[in-house]
Amino acid sequence: MDDQTRIELEAAAFRRLRQHLMEDRTDVQNIDLMNLAGFCRNCLSRWYQEAANERGIEMSKEEGREIFYGMPMSEWKAKYQTDASSEKQAAFKVAFKDSVLKENG
């Protein structure tokens, strides 16, 4: 497979993941994604923003989120975000602590 085809396939897979998270499964909360997979929609939007910045495209965190979410973050939260249970919050603290330790290795 040539590089251009690989890039196009990777981009298509990313677009499908975004569609799945933003349209098909809006019921899945970011905290659930973080607790189970170690990343969430906010991580994906940040990675998008970082990729733009690495290529000399100025993009703020908020701009990256709005592009990824397809709306301002406040609108997404109002439409889809629910309160996290104390159990989910406790699991997040453990998961976050573990991910910080891995990053700082």
Secondary structure in CASP SS format (residue, H / E / C, confidence):
PFRMAT SS
TARGET T0000
AUTHOR 0000-0000-0000
METHOD secondary structure of the structure
MODEL  1
M C 1.00
D C 1.00
D H 1.00
Q H 1.00
T H 1.00
R H 1.00
I H 1.00
E H 1.00
L H 1.00
E H 1.00
A H 1.00
A H 1.00
A H 1.00
F H 1.00
R H 1.00
R H 1.00
L H 1.00
R H 1.00
Q H 1.00
H H 1.00
L H 1.00
M H 1.00
E H 1.00
D H 1.00
R C 1.00
T C 1.00
D C 1.00
V C 1.00
Q C 1.00
N H 1.00
I H 1.00
D H 1.00
L H 1.00
M H 1.00
N H 1.00
L H 1.00
A H 1.00
G C 1.00
F C 1.00
C C 1.00
R H 1.00
N H 1.00
C H 1.00
L H 1.00
S H 1.00
R H 1.00
W H 1.00
Y H 1.00
Q H 1.00
E H 1.00
A H 1.00
A H 1.00
N H 1.00
E H 1.00
R C 1.00
G C 1.00
I C 1.00
E C 1.00
M C 1.00
S C 1.00
K H 1.00
E H 1.00
E H 1.00
G H 1.00
R H 1.00
E H 1.00
I H 1.00
F H 1.00
Y H 1.00
G C 1.00
M C 1.00
P C 1.00
M H 1.00
S H 1.00
E H 1.00
W H 1.00
K H 1.00
A H 1.00
K H 1.00
Y H 1.00
Q C 1.00
T C 1.00
D C 1.00
A C 1.00
S C 1.00
S H 1.00
E H 1.00
K H 1.00
Q H 1.00
A H 1.00
A H 1.00
F H 1.00
K H 1.00
V H 1.00
A H 1.00
F H 1.00
K H 1.00
D H 1.00
S H 1.00
V H 1.00
L H 1.00
K H 1.00
E H 1.00
N H 1.00
G C 1.00
END
